[in-house]
C-alpha cells in the first residue's frame, strides 16, 4: 500500500511546524529509537513521521524541491481512507498557517497544492 505524504514549505523551525501538526492531530511526536529515525506520532493505527528534509526530486506533476519538510503518513491496517483523512488534516493545518504545502499519494504526483 502506498502512503500519503505532505510536503511543507515553511520558514519556521521544525519544532514550530511539528507543534501545528500535533495540535491538529491531538497527539505528540516522539523521537525515533535511533538518531537516524524520524520523530513519529501515532493516532490510532495511523503513524505520522516528520522529516526535516527529503530526498525527492521534481518530476511531472510533482514539484517537490520547493518544500523543506516531509510528513509521511502510514496506516498500519492499510486503511487508505483513514490514512488520507489524517494526511488531509495535516495538510489543512499547515495551510491554515499560510504555509505552502503539497499533499501526495505514493510520491507519484500531487492530490492538492496550496497556494
C-alpha positions in Angstrom: 0.0 0.0 0.0 1.3 3.4 -0.9 1.5 6.1 1.8 0.3 9.7 1.8 2.8 12.5 2.1 2.5 16.2 2.9 5.4 18.4 1.9 5.6 21.8 3.7 7.5 25.0 2.7 7.7 27.0 5.9 10.2 29.5 7.0 9.7 28.3 10.6 11.9 26.0 12.6 10.9 22.3 12.6 9.6 22.4 16.2 7.1 25.1 15.2 5.8 23.1 12.2 5.6 19.9 14.4 3.6 21.8 17.0 1.0 22.8 14.5 0.6 19.2 13.3 0.5 18.0 17.0 -2.3 20.4 17.7 -4.3 19.3 14.7 -4.0 15.6 15.5 -4.2 15.9 19.2 -1.1 13.8 19.8 2.6 14.5 20.3 5.7 13.5 18.3 8.2 11.3 20.0 11.9 10.8 18.9 12.8 7.7 16.9 14.6 4.9 18.7 17.9 5.7 16.8 19.3 9.1 15.8 18.7 8.4 12.1 15.0 7.6 12.6 12.4 10.4 12.3 10.2 11.7 15.0 6.8 9.9 14.9 3.3 10.5 16.1 0.6 7.8 16.5 -3.1 8.5 16.2 -4.9 5.2 16.4 -3.4 2.8 13.8 -2.0 5.7 11.7 1.6 6.7 12.0 2.8 10.2 11.1 6.6 10.6 10.5 8.1 14.1 10.4 11.4 14.6 8.4 13.4 17.9 8.4 14.3 17.2 4.8 13.5 14.8 1.9 15.5 13.0 -0.8 12.9 13.6 -3.6 13.5 15.5 -6.9 11.0 17.3 -9.1 9.0 15.2 -11.7 6.0 15.9 -13.8 3.1 16.9 -11.5 5.5 16.6 -8.5 7.3 19.9 -7.8 8.7 18.7 -4.5 12.0 20.6 -4.3 10.3 23.8 -3.3 9.3 22.2 0.0 11.5 21.8 3.1 9.7 19.4 5.4 8.3 16.0 4.6 5.5 14.4 6.6 4.9 10.8 5.8 1.5 9.2 6.8 1.1 5.4 7.0 -1.9 3.4 8.3 -0.7 0.1 9.8 -4.0 -1.6 9.0 -3.9 -0.5 5.4 -7.0 1.7 5.7 -6.4 4.2 2.9 -9.5 6.3 3.9 -8.2 6.8 7.4 -4.7 7.4 6.1 -6.0 10.1 3.6 -8.1 11.7 6.3 -5.0 12.1 8.6 -3.0 13.4 5.7 -5.7 15.9 4.8 -5.8 17.0 8.5 -2.1 17.7 8.4 -2.4 19.5 5.0 -5.3 21.6 6.3 -3.4 22.5 9.5 -0.3 23.7 7.8 -2.1 25.6 5.0 -4.2 27.3 7.7 -0.9 28.8 8.9 -0.4 30.2 5.4 2.4 27.8 4.6 2.8 26.4 1.1 2.1 22.6 1.1 1.6 19.7 -1.3 -0.4 16.6 -0.5 0.6 13.5 -2.5 -0.1 9.7 -2.6 2.8 7.4 -3.2 5.0 10.4 -4.2 3.8 9.8 -7.8 2.1 13.2 -8.2 0.1 15.6 -6.1 -3.5 15.5 -4.9 -3.5 19.1 -3.7 -1.2 22.1 -3.7 -1.6 25.3 -1.6 -1.4 28.0 -2.8 
